[in-house]
């Protein structure tokens, strides 16, 4: 075995372990900030928000937004934090300190109740730690690119306990490769990271799922909701692209802008405690089938609007779970409306997650990742993976047909 191979294997182990530590650290910090913001000791964020006073619900996210805005103002005055995926792909040096501070500010903001995903922080911190941990090893630029992308995917896998989802994110979305070297590295690093972070992040939610005899019904429903999921996914993408500033804000205006976005979210949470945070609370009520039709409609409208508001204010955060929550709210609306208006007995949580897979396939441009991520996250029976895949691939296929039609239309 050559020295390069030995060092690459060592780097894989180092990256996987450090990504697990990054996932555990960001999860613990996130929970600490949530407990401090909403003043609760046990339970989920949803129970914490529900048990806090209206004043705390409104003011908590505003204070967190002001602190995060101040931190980004001070950070961006001194340096620029480049996008992680572009930095890895272009083989540019990772600004470890700046990227780690940026990750901390993301956790602070999401923990305080911001409507943004929390997966960006562990991805950045995992890449920064992985880059530091392998700095003394002799790695080619391509080896380094593979390892850093796998570190980012492993960080994602660690915080959600989805080893296959984290590996697919690295291989397909960040690297766009099915090479055995890439897949092997992604699977090992993601599995190691999930194992290291499991004592902190692993949560079981036993649920009553539909019987396998209904698989044909849900396969049909997956095809039926795919156009709606595709439309919601495209609308979500357009809203986020419109909201995201073309040039990153660097002035003091970050402080009042992000604080205002936090205040709006906090005020909305007085009536809808599912709204604060990355979207896990919405997934919880969707999966528990405890959401009413009216609440589902309001959450479907407000969740992407609040997420866009934080982006417009200059905040940085993930969009994976907000998109997932938006899709789950859409599926809940469809299931609850059919059950109430048509007298059907559709399993609400199953259709909510099916629609979520379709929306995620659009926002991530990867139906395989979307289906596998939702399946690993929810732990339904094995046959549901095929249901989620039908929704994801059907929505993705409709998107490709639409894009092909748009490309051909100027020529006619």
N, C-alpha and C positions, 0 to 999 in steps of 0.2 A: 504494500500500500504506500503510495507516494506521500510526501510531506504535505502537499497541497490538500490531498483528500483528508488526511488526519486533521489538519487545521480547520477544514470546512466542517467536518463532523463535530469537532469541539465547538465551533462557532454556532452550529445548530442547537446544541445543548444549552450553551450560554444564553442564546437569544430566547429560547423557549422558557428557561427558568426566570430570566429577567422580565419577560413579558407577563408571566404569571404574577410576579411581585408587583409590577405596574398595575395590573388589573385589580389585585387585592388592595393595593394602597389607594387607588382612586375610588374604589367601592367603599372602603372604610371612611375615607374623607367625605365622600358624598353623603353617606348616612349620618355622619357626625354633623354636617352642616344642616341637613334636613331636620334632625332632632333639635338643633339649636334654634333654627328659624321658626319651627312650629311648636316647640316646647313639649315634646312627647318623648317617652322612654322606650316603648316597645311597639311592635306592629309595623305596618307598611306606611308609606307616605300618605296614602289615601286616608287611612285611619287617623294619622297625625293631623292632616289638614282638616278633616271632618271634626276633630275634637278641639281645635283651636278657636280662639275668639275671632269675630269678624275683623277687628282692628289688626290683630296679628296676621291674619290672612292677607290683608291689603298692604300692610306696611312691610312685612317680612321680605317679599320679593323686591320691593322698592329699595330697601336698604342693601340687599344683596346685589341688585343691579347697579347701585351707586358705587359700591366698593369694587365690583368687577370693572365698571367703567373707568374708575380712577386707576386701577391696575393696568388696564390696556392703554390708557392715556400715557402713563409713565413708561410703559414698555415700548410703545410705538414711537415715542419721542426719540428713543435711542437706537432702535433697530427695527427691522422688518421681519415678520414671521412668515416665511413663504409657505404655500400649500405643500403638505407632506407628500402627496402622490407625485406632483410635478418635480419636487426636489429629488425624490428617489429615482424617478425615471430619467432625469437629466444628469444623474451621477454627480449632483452638487453636494457640497459638505452639509451635514445636518447641523443647524445652529442649536446645539443641545440645550444650553441654558435658556435661551429665548423660547424654544419650543416647549420646554418643561414648565416655565412660568405661564405661558399661554394655556397649557393643559390645566394647570392649577386654577386659573381664572375661569376656565370653562366649567370645572367641577364646582367652584364657588357659586357661579351663576345658576347652574342647573339645580344644585342642592338647595338654593334659596327659592326655587319654584319656577325658574324660567322655562318656557315651552320650547326647549331645544333638546336634542339628543345628547347622551353622555358618552357615546362611543368614540367621539373625536379625541378626548383627553387620553384614554389608555392607549389609543393607537399612536399618538404623538409621543407619549412618555415611553412606550415600549420601543419605538424606533430610536429615540434619543439614548435610552439605556443600552439597547442592543448595539448601537454605533460605538458607544463608550466601551462596552464590554469586549468588543472584538477589535479594538483599535491596534493592538499589538500583534494581531495575526496577519499573515501574508495572504490577502484576499485580492482576487482580480476585481475590476469594476463590476463585471456581471455577477460574480459571487456576492459582492456587497449589495447590489441591487436586489438580488433574490432574498438575501437574509433580512434586509431592512423592510421589504414588502411583507415578508412572512412574519416579522416582528409586529408590524402594524395589524396584520390579520389575527395573529395570536392574541394581541391585546384586546381586540374586539371579541374573539372567542372566549377569552377569560372572563370578561365582565358579564356575559350572558350565558356562560356555560354551554357554548355551542362549538365543540371542537371541529366538526365538519364544516359548519358555516364559516368559522374563522379561516380555515384552510382554503375554502372556495373563494372567500373574499380576496385573499392574497393572490391565489393562482389566477383566477379568472378576471376579477375586477381591477386589481392593481397591476398585475403582470401580463394578463391576457395570454397565458401560456398553459398548455397541457403537458409540457415536457416532464418526463419522470423525475428529473432532478428537482424541478420546481414543485411538483405535487408531493414528492416525498418530504422535502424540506418543510413545506407548508403543513402537512399532516403531523409531522413530528413536533414542530414548534408549537402548533396550536394545541395539540394534545397535552404536551408538557405544561403549557401555560394554564390550561383549564384545570389540570390536576393540582397545580400549585395554588391556584386561587380558589379551588372548590370549597375549602372550609369557610370562606368568607362569602362567596357568591352563590353557591349551589342552593336552590330552593325548590322544593317539590310542591306541586299544586294538584293533588289528586282530584280528578273530575269524572263525572259520568258522561261518557262519550256515546254517540249513537252506535247501534249494533252494526256489524259488518254486512248484514242483510240489506242495509240502506245505502250501501256503497254506490249502487247504480243511480239512486236518486241524487246523491251528492255530486256524482260525476256530471249529471245533467245540470244541476244547480251551478256547478263550477263554470260550465260552458255558458250558462245563461247570464251569470253576473260578470263574466269577463269583459264585455263591452263597457259596462258601468265602471268596473275597476280600472280599465284602461283610461277612460275619460277622467276619472278622479285623479289618477296618477299623473296624467298630462297636465291637468289643471294645477295640481300641487307643484309640479316642476316649474311651470310658467310663473306661478305666484312667487316662488322662492327666487327664481332668476330675476324677476322684476324687483323684488325687495332688496336683494343683495347689492350693496353699493359697488359701482364699477371700480372705484379707488377706495382702499381701506381708510376709514376715518382715523385721524391722528390728533385731533384737537381736543380741548377740554369739553367740547359739546358731548363727548361720549358719556360723561357722567350723568347729566340730566336726561339724555336721550334713553339710555338703558334703564335708568331709574324709572322713567315714565312708562316704558314698556313693562317693567316689573309691577308698577302700580296698577296698570290696566289689567294685567293677568291676575293680580291679587284681588282686585274688586270683582272680577268675573268669578273667582273661586269661592266667593261668599255664597253664591247660589249653586255653583258647579265645582265641588272640591276635586273632581277628576282632572281638571285642567292643568294645575301646576305640575312641573316636572317633565320628564322626557316622553311621557306617553304610557308608561307602565300602568298607571292608575286606570287609564281608559281601557287598556287591554284587560286589566283585572275585572272591571265591571262588565266588559263585553263577554269575557270567557265565563264569568259567574252568572251570566244572563240576568243581572240585577239592574239593567238599564231600561228605562221607559222609552217609548217611541219619541216623545217630545224631547227628552234629555239627549237622546242619540242624535236627533236632528240639530239641536243647538250645538252640541259638541263637535259634530261634523263640520259645522260652519266656523266655530270659534277656534278650534285647535290649529288649523293651518294659518288663520289670520293672526293669531298671537305669535306663532312661530315666525311668520313673515315680519311682524312688528319688531321682534328682537334683532333679526337680520338687518332690517332697515336702520335700526338704531346704531349699528356698528358692532354688535356682538358676534361671537364666533361659537359654533357648536355643531353637533351632528344633526342630520336630518333623517336618519334611518328609522328610529323609533317614532318620531312625529308622523312620518309617512305611514308606518305600520299602524299607529293608533287611528289615523284618519281612515285607512282602509277598514279597520275593525269597526269603526263607527258607521261606515257606509254599509257594511254587511249586516250590522245590527239593525239599521233602519229598514233594510229590505226584509229581513226575517221578521221583525216585529210588525211591520206593515202588512205582510202577507198573513201572519198569524191572526192579526186583529180584523183585517178587512175581508180576507178570504176564508177564515176559519181553519187554516192549516195548522200543523203542529211541527213546524220546522225547528230543528235544534239551533237556537240563536248563536251560541258560541261557535259551533262548527261552521256556520255560514259566515260569521264575522271573521274568523281566521282565514277562511277560503278567500274572501274578498281582500283581506289584508295581504295575502300572498300575491294576488293579482296586481294590487297597487304597488307593492314593493318591486315586482318584476319590471314595472315601468320606471320607477324612480332610480333603481340601481342598474337598469339595462341588463339584467341577468336573471332569467326565469329559474334556472337551476338553483342559484344561490337563494332566491326568494322562497322557493318551495322548501328547500332544506332548512333554511334559517327558521322559518315559521314552525316547521315540524319539530325541530330540535328544541325550540323555545317553549312550545306548548305541551310536548310529550303526549300527543294523542296516539291512538293505535296506528300500526304500521301502514294500513291501507289508506290512511289519510294523507300520506306523503304523495300518493298518486292523485288524490283529489286536489291537493294544493298545486301539484305540478300541472294539472289540466288547466286550472285557473291562471297560473302564471304564464304558461306557454301560449294559451289562447290570447291573453291580454297582450303579451309581447308580439305575437304574430299579427294581431290587429294593428299594433303600432308600426311594425315594419311595413305592412301594406299601405298604411296611411303615408308614411315617409316616402315610399316608392312612388305613390300617386302624386305627392307634392313635387318630387324630383322630375317627374315626367310632364307635369302640367305646363311649365314654361315653354316647352318645345311645341305645344299644340296651339 
